[in-house]
Amino acid sequence: MASVDTLREAMEDASGHVRIFNFWATWCQPCIAELPHLEAIGKEYPDIEVILVSLDHRVIGAPRVKGFLEKQGHSLQSFMLDAEDPAVAVQELYPEFPGAIPITLVYDADGDLSKAYHRSVSLADLRKAVDEAR
């Protein structure tokens, strides 16, 4: 579980490397479709961080998310958003949140938002975003 404050700190961290945050859920088909691209970009660019943030219900969703990611063989860092209303929490983190997922946010090495996708991303999208954020 990750609180809004914990995620905000991670998103704004000027750690010297690119970070990708993907907001998704197990019930979102476009989200599921893009997971292999996120996994691939993490392997292709081992110096970046790819972080999945699940918006599944925090109580009933935790076992579902863990089982889903294990079954799919995903090795990405993953958190569940610890919020009563995930949409409100995402809005706090990213005020331009359109209210629908998936959302992928790419942060540069200085902790600044470099690119935001309000749709499913392709591997080509991610490569371009990482290259521009470097």
N, C-alpha and C positions, 0 to 999 in steps of 0.2 A: 504494500500500500504506500502511496505517496500523497502527501498533502499538497495543496496549492502552493504553499510557501516553499516546500522542498523542491517542487518542480520549477518554480520561479527562480530559485537560486541556481539550479542546474542549467536553466535556459540562459541566464545572464552571466554564467561563469566564463571569465576570460582566461580559459585554461590553455590557450595556444593551439587548440585544434578544432576542427569543424565538428558540429554536432547536429544530428537530424532527430527531430521529435515527430513521431507519427501518432496521431490520435485516432483510435480505431475501436471496433467492438466485434465480438464473435458473430453477432447477428447481422453485420453489415457486409453484404456480398462484395461491393467494390473494395472494401478494406481488406478482405481476405484475398482478393485477386492480386493486390499489390504487395502482399507480404513477401513473396519470393523475390521481388525487385529490391526490397529493403534488405533482405538477407544477402542478396548478391552484392549490393553496394558496400555493405559492411565487410565482406570478404575481399572485394576488389580494392578497397581503400582501408587497409587495416589501421591507419592512423586516425580515422574518424570514429565517432561514437554514433551508433544508431540506437535510439531508445523508443520502445513502443509504450504507449500510454493507453491502457484499456479503459473504455467508458462503460464497460459492462457493470451491472449493478454490483456494488462492492460486497454485498453479503452472499448472494447466490451466485455471483459471477466468478468469484475467485477460483473455485475448483474447475469451473468450465474453462476459464482462460488458461490455467496451468495445463490442464489435460489437452486442450486444443493445441497449444504451442508445442507440447511434448510430442503429440501424435504427428504434427506436421514437421517435426525435426528442426524447429527454429531455435537458434542459439542467441538471439538478440537479447539485450538487456530489456526487461519488461517490468512495468509497474501497473498497478490498478490505481486509478484516481480515487482517493479517499474523500468523497464528497457526497452529500445528500442528493444534490442535483448536479450531475456532471456537466451539463450544458452551461450552467451558471459558472461553474468552476473554470471551464475552458475560456469563457468570456472574460473572466478575471485575468487569466494568463495571456490571452490574445484577444484584445478588444474587437478586432475585425472578424472574429469568429462568426461565420454566416448561419450557424445553427445546425449544420449538417456535417457528417463525417463521410469520408476520411479528410483529415487535415494533416498536411506535412509541413513542418517548419524547419528551415535550415538556418543555423546560426554559424557565423564566421568565428575565427579564432579569437576575436576580441569580445565575443559575447553579444554581438549585434545581429539582429534578424537580417538575413541576406535574401531569403526567398521564402514565399509561402504559397503552397498549393492548396486550393479549395476543391480538390477532386482527386481521383486516383492518379498515382504517378507511375511513369514507366521507368525502366532502367536508364533510358536516354535522358529523361528529365532529371533524374538523380545525379547522373554523371555531370551534366551541365551545371546543376546547382552546386555540387561539391567543387567543381573546378572554378566557378565564379566566386565561391566563398573563401577560397584559399588565398 
